[in-house]
Amino acid sequence: MHNAATEQAGAAAAIRNNIQLWQDATAAGDVDKLLDLMDEEVVFLVAGHPPMKGREQFAQNLRNILQTHSIASQSDIQEIIVQADLAYSWSYLQVEIIPKLAGQYMQRAGNVLSIWRLQEDGKWRICRDANLLTLETQPGA
């Protein structure tokens, strides 16, 4: 029993670390580092949009945004539950999309539910992500 609890705590710590790595890589515009944090068959569910399937679709969309904007985010992890080689995390996420020169500033916030899978190489990677962020309005905007 102690061994299973230790493994679960280690997995939760690895997932918590991956969430921080995700935020850091996004802020740095390091798309390749982000790709290593996700399963090849990853699916992102975003309200009002069709599912985004696979690493390459994610990478293409993010690279398009990063040409004109930078992204800063802050995640407040509410829960991480680990069961064998699957886990889920629930976070409250705040994201700022900041124009580099010109363009619209956006701030989004909301809950995110992510499913993580332990890969053969021993790394936890995100395989499904349900993003419930909504646009926040700025006072006086």
C-alpha positions as CSV (number, residue, x, y, z in Angstrom):
1,M,0.0,0.0,0.0
2,H,2.8,2.4,0.9
3,N,4.5,1.7,-2.5
4,A,1.3,2.5,-4.4
5,A,0.8,5.8,-2.5
6,T,4.4,6.7,-3.1
7,E,4.0,6.0,-6.9
8,Q,0.8,8.1,-7.0
9,A,2.5,11.0,-5.2
10,G,5.4,10.8,-7.6
11,A,3.1,10.7,-10.6
12,A,1.1,13.7,-9.3
13,A,4.3,15.6,-8.8
14,A,5.4,14.8,-12.3
15,I,2.1,16.0,-13.7
16,R,2.2,19.2,-11.6
17,N,5.7,19.8,-13.0
18,N,4.4,19.2,-16.6
19,I,1.7,21.8,-16.0
20,Q,4.4,24.3,-15.0
21,L,6.7,23.3,-17.9
22,W,3.7,23.8,-20.3
23,Q,3.2,27.4,-19.0
24,D,6.9,28.2,-19.2
25,A,7.3,26.7,-22.7
26,T,4.2,28.6,-23.9
27,A,5.5,31.9,-22.5
28,A,8.9,31.2,-24.2
29,G,7.2,30.3,-27.5
30,D,8.9,26.9,-27.3
31,V,6.4,24.8,-29.4
32,D,8.8,21.8,-29.6
33,K,9.0,21.6,-25.8
34,L,5.2,21.6,-25.7
35,L,4.9,18.8,-28.2
36,D,7.0,16.6,-26.0
37,L,4.4,17.1,-23.2
38,M,1.6,15.6,-25.2
39,D,0.6,12.2,-26.6
40,E,0.8,11.9,-30.4
41,E,-3.0,11.3,-30.5
42,V,-3.9,14.3,-28.2
43,V,-7.3,15.8,-28.5
44,F,-8.2,19.3,-27.3
45,L,-11.8,20.2,-26.7
46,V,-12.6,23.9,-26.8
47,A,-16.1,25.3,-26.5
48,G,-17.4,26.7,-29.8
49,H,-14.7,25.0,-31.9
50,P,-14.3,21.5,-33.4
51,P,-12.0,19.1,-31.6
52,M,-8.3,19.9,-32.3
53,K,-6.7,16.5,-33.0
54,G,-3.0,15.6,-32.9
55,R,0.2,17.4,-32.1
56,E,0.6,18.9,-35.5
57,Q,-2.7,20.7,-35.6
58,F,-1.9,22.1,-32.1
59,A,1.5,23.2,-33.2
60,Q,0.3,24.9,-36.4
61,N,-2.4,26.8,-34.5
62,L,0.0,27.9,-31.7
63,R,2.7,28.9,-34.2
64,N,0.2,31.1,-36.0
65,I,-0.7,32.9,-32.8
66,L,2.9,33.3,-31.6
67,Q,3.8,35.1,-34.8
68,T,1.8,38.2,-33.6
69,H,1.2,37.6,-29.9
70,S,2.9,36.3,-26.8
71,I,1.1,34.2,-24.2
72,A,1.3,34.3,-20.4
73,S,-0.7,32.0,-18.2
74,Q,-1.2,31.1,-14.5
75,S,-2.7,27.8,-13.4
76,D,-4.2,27.1,-10.0
77,I,-4.3,23.3,-9.8
78,Q,-7.4,22.1,-8.0
79,E,-6.9,18.3,-8.2
80,I,-4.7,15.6,-9.6
81,I,-5.9,12.0,-9.4
82,V,-3.7,9.1,-10.5
83,Q,-5.0,5.6,-11.3
84,A,-2.3,3.2,-12.7
85,D,-1.2,4.6,-16.1
86,L,-4.0,7.3,-16.4
87,A,-4.5,10.4,-14.4
88,Y,-6.5,13.6,-14.6
89,S,-5.9,17.1,-13.5
90,W,-8.4,19.9,-12.9
91,S,-7.1,23.4,-12.9
92,Y,-8.4,27.0,-13.0
93,L,-6.4,28.7,-15.8
94,Q,-5.9,32.3,-16.6
95,V,-4.4,33.2,-19.9
96,E,-3.3,36.5,-21.4
97,I,-2.8,36.8,-25.2
98,I,-0.7,39.9,-25.6
99,P,0.0,41.6,-29.0
100,K,3.6,41.9,-29.9
101,L,3.1,45.1,-31.9
102,A,-0.5,45.7,-32.8
103,G,-3.6,43.6,-32.4
104,Q,-6.1,42.8,-29.8
105,Y,-5.2,41.9,-26.2
106,M,-7.3,39.1,-24.8
107,Q,-7.7,37.6,-21.4
108,R,-9.3,34.2,-20.9
109,A,-10.0,32.3,-17.7
110,G,-11.8,29.1,-16.7
111,N,-11.6,25.5,-15.7
112,V,-9.5,22.9,-17.6
113,L,-9.8,19.2,-17.2
114,S,-6.9,17.2,-18.6
115,I,-6.3,13.5,-18.9
116,W,-2.7,12.3,-18.7
117,R,-1.3,8.9,-19.8
118,L,2.0,7.3,-18.6
119,Q,4.0,6.6,-21.8
120,E,6.4,3.8,-22.4
121,D,9.4,6.1,-21.8
122,G,8.1,6.8,-18.3
123,K,6.8,10.3,-19.0
124,W,3.3,11.5,-18.3
125,R,1.8,13.2,-21.4
126,I,-1.5,14.9,-21.9
127,C,-3.8,12.9,-24.1
128,R,-7.2,14.7,-23.7
129,D,-7.9,18.3,-22.6
130,A,-11.3,20.0,-22.1
131,N,-10.7,23.7,-22.0
132,L,-13.6,25.8,-20.6
133,L,-11.9,29.2,-20.8
134,T,-14.1,32.2,-21.6
135,L,-13.2,35.7,-22.6
136,E,-12.9,38.1,-19.7
137,T,-13.7,41.7,-20.4
138,Q,-11.4,44.5,-19.2
139,P,-12.9,47.3,-17.1
140,G,-13.4,50.3,-19.3
141,A,-12.8,48.4,-22.5
